[in-house]
Amino acid sequence: MNRNHADCWRVVAASVAGTSHEKTGKPCQDAHAWKLLPEGVLVASVADGAGSAAMAEVGADVAVGAAVEAIENSLSSQLFPQNDTEWKLLITNALISARTAVEIEATIQKVMVRDLASTLIVIVATPELVAAVQVGDGAAVVADEGEIIALTFPSTGEYINETTFLISPDAVEKAQVTVWHGKAAQLGILTDGLQMLALKMPEGTPHKPFFSPLFRFVAEVTDETAAKQELVEFLHSPRVTQRADDDLTILLATLVG
């Protein structure tokens, strides 16, 4: 595999409290984390804390950080995955590590693990493939030669508004795991607060008019600090908040190497 230098990815990401949380004084219960690793690897994760969980924001933050750390540790201590089976194992193990970290945090905080419930999406991207895993709602997409392809879809339970969370006993069994081969021009990961804007529901396919301007935006970034502020302003703009009152997270990446 011909892998490139780690700076081949540019990333802009933001998590903001939804208008419903701002009205009630609740904190943002979404979280995101990402890291550039050697040999052209990007690891990224987003999580949406369950609205019914007392410490949802803590659970989401612990989950995304643990998932990224688990993949970093695996890739630094083991051989690089050589096939789809090994990629799926790598990213599924990250999911398990994140759940274990949340369980440990619940013990430390002396609360029930359900108090830290969240969804979780994790991706590992190289210049030649993207591996993704998802538990619960949200989505991960990839742009390839003008097409926007769903890597994962919102996952609901048997009943309307029922979501599988990372701490659910069957979370790993129900997780979506995908390995996509190709050169990803751009990537996007989002939590469920943006689903009605970003996806054609109920099928969950990407809505190109939503993603295309954002992908152009991240491709043209020269100042990442200013770009993050612009992304925050976009998430707070009426065009978004008029259709979404939940917490909002989006992570955008473009391949520049």
N, C-alpha and C positions, 0 to 999 in steps of 0.2 A: 504494500500500500504506500503510495507516495503522499506523505502528509506534509503540510506546510507549517510555517511559523505561527505561533499562538496569536499574533496580533492580526490574523486574517478576519476576525469577527469584530464588528462594531455593535455595541448593545446600548439601547436606551430603554429604561423601564420605570414604571411608577405605580404606586398603590395609593389610593385616596379613599377617604371615608365617603360613603354615599350620603345623599341629602337626607334620607330617613334617619341615618345615624347622627348626622349633624344636628337635626332637630331635637333628638332625644339625649344628646351629649355622649353617645357611645363612641368609643374609639374605632378606628379602622381595624377590621378583623381580617383583612387580607394581608398577605405577605408575599415577597418574592426574593429570590437570591440567584446569583449567577457568578461564574468564574471562568476565566480563560486559562486553559491548561496548555502545556507544551504540545507540540506537534499538531497544531491547528484544531484543538478540541475546545468546544464551548459546552459547558454544563449549566443548565438553567432550570429553575423551578418556581412555580407559583402555587399558592394555596388560598382557600377561602374558608375562614373559620365559620363554624356553624352558628347561626343566629341564636340557637337555643342553648349554646354552650357558654358557661359562665366565664371561662378564660379562653375563649376562641382565638383571640389575637395571639396569645402565648403559644397555643398549640400550632397555629399556622406558621408562626415564626420559627419554632423549633423544627417543624417538619421540613420546611424548605432548606434551612441551614444544614440539617442532618443529611438530607438527600444529596445535596451538592458535595458535602464533605465525604460521604461514603463513596461516591464515584471517583472523586479525586484520589482518595486513598487506594481504591482498587486499581486504578490505572497507573499509579506510581509504584505499586508493589507487585503487579502481575503482568503477564504478557498481554499485549493489546488484543482485544477480541478479533478472531479470525473469520467468524461466520455469524449468521443471524442468530443461531442458538446461543452463542456466547454473548452477543449483544443483549439479547432478551434476558439472559441470566444476570448480566451486569446491572441492568436498569431495574429489574424486579428486586434484586438484592438491595438496591438503594431504597426502594419502597419499604422493604422490611426493616431496614436500618432506621428509616424515618419514623416508622411506627414504634419501634423499640425506644427511640429517643423520646417520643411523646409519652410513652408509658413510664419511663424513668422520670421525666419531668413531673408527671402527675404524682408520683411517689414523693418527690422532693417537695412539691407544693402541698402535699397532704390533701389532695382532692381526688375525685373520681376521674378516671381517664376520659369519660364522656364529656367532662368539663373542658377538655382540650380538643374536641372534635373539629376536624377540618377536611376538606377535599385536598387533593394533591395531584399536580402534573409535573413530570420531570422529563427533560429532554437531554440527550447527549448528541452533539452535532460535530461532524468532521467535514472537511471540504468535499467528502464523497458519499456521506450517508447521514441520516438522522434516526436515532432510536428514541422512542417516546413511550411513556407509561402514564396512565391516568386512572385515578379513583375519584368518582363523583362527577360533578358538573364542570363546565369550562371546556376549553378546546385548545389544541395545538395545530397550527397550519404551517405549510411550507409553500413558497413561491418558486416556480420552476418555469422559465421561459414564458412568463406572462400568465401562466395558469396558477391558481391558488388551490392547493390540495389539502384536505383535512387529514391530519395524522391521527387525531383522536376526536371524539364527539362527546357532547354532554351525555352523561350516563344517569338515568333515573331508575327508580325501583318499580315495584309492581303498581304503586299508587302514584297519583299526580303529586308533584312536589316532594316525593320521597327520594332521598339521595343516599348513596353509599358513602360513608366517611372512612378515612384512613384507619380509624380505631375500630371499625366494624370487624367482627370475627372473620367474615368472608371477603374482606377488602382485597387481599392478594388474588384470590380465586376470581373475583369479578373485575379485576383491573384490565383495562385495555393495554395491550403491548404491541407496538408497531416498529418495524424497521423499514425505513424508506431509503432506497438507493438512488442517488443522483447528486448533482451539485446544487445545493439550496442557495438560491440568490438571496432570499430573505426568509426569516422565520417569525412567527408570532405565537405567543401563548397568552391566554386570557382567562380570567375567572368568570363565573356565571353572571355577574352584574352587567357584562357587556354582550351577553348571548343574543338578546333580542335585536341589537344593532349589528352585530358582527356575523350572525349566522342566519341562514334561512331555516326557520323552524317549521315543523318538528323534525325534519330530516337532519338538521345540524350541518348542512353544507356551508362553506364559507361564502359570505356576501362580498363580492369583489369590490363594489363601490366603497365599502368600509375600509378594506385592507389596502387597496391600491394607493391611495394618497398617503397612508401611514408608511407604507414601504418606500415610497418615493422620499418621504421626509427623512427616514433613517438613513437612506442611501446618500443623502446630500449633507448629512451632519458634519460640521467642522468643529463645533464646540459642544462636547457631550454634556457639560454642566448646564449650558443654556438650553440644549435640546431636551433635557429632562424636565426643566421648568416649563418649556412649551408643551410637553406631553401632559404634565400636571394641569396646565391651563385648559388643554383640550378636554381632559376628563371632567373638568369643572364647568365646561361650556354648556349653554342651554341646549345645543343640538344633541348633547349626550344626556344631561340631567332631566330633560323633558321626557325621556323614554326609559331612564334607568335611575332608580333611587337607592339601589344597593351599593355596597362597597365595590370599587372598581380597580382592577389590576390588569395591566397589559405590559408585556415584555416583547420588544422588537429587536431583531438582529439582522444584520446584513453582512454578506461575505465580501470582504474588500481585498483579500489576498489573492 
